[in-house]
Amino acid sequence: MNVNYVLKVEDAKLSDVQKALQQAGIKVRSIQEVYKEGQKEEAVKEG
């Protein structure tokens, strides 16, 4: 069965999410980043 989910995370890298799912026995076909919230705010703080 193929199922699509939307997942929102805080303070996690894409690779960390994929590893966690695989360790839980979940076969991951693909992960796509569709929106990164707060990226502009972080750039202002760094500059």
C-alpha positions as CSV (number, residue, x, y, z in Angstrom):
1,M,0.0,0.0,0.0
2,N,1.3,3.5,-0.9
3,V,0.4,6.3,1.4
4,N,1.4,10.0,1.3
5,Y,1.8,12.0,4.5
6,V,2.6,15.6,5.4
7,L,5.1,15.9,8.2
8,K,6.1,19.1,10.0
9,V,9.2,19.0,12.2
10,E,11.2,21.4,14.3
11,D,15.0,21.3,14.6
12,A,15.5,18.2,12.4
13,K,17.4,17.6,9.2
14,L,15.9,15.8,6.3
15,S,18.4,13.0,6.7
16,D,17.6,12.6,10.4
17,V,13.9,12.2,9.6
18,Q,14.6,9.6,7.0
19,K,16.9,7.6,9.3
20,A,14.3,7.7,12.1
21,L,11.6,6.4,9.8
22,Q,13.8,3.6,8.5
23,Q,14.8,2.6,12.0
24,A,11.1,2.3,12.9
25,G,10.7,-0.1,10.0
26,I,9.0,2.3,7.6
27,K,10.1,2.0,4.0
28,V,10.8,5.6,2.7
29,R,10.3,6.0,-1.0
30,S,11.0,9.8,-1.1
31,I,11.1,12.9,1.1
32,Q,10.6,16.3,-0.4
33,E,11.1,19.6,1.4
34,V,8.2,21.9,0.3
35,Y,8.5,24.9,2.7
36,K,11.1,26.1,5.1
37,E,9.5,28.5,7.7
38,G,11.6,31.1,9.3
39,Q,14.5,31.0,6.9
40,K,14.5,34.7,6.2
41,E,14.5,35.5,10.0
42,E,17.6,33.3,10.5
43,A,19.4,35.0,7.6
44,V,18.8,38.4,9.3
45,K,20.1,37.2,12.6
46,E,23.3,35.9,11.0
47,G,24.0,39.1,9.0
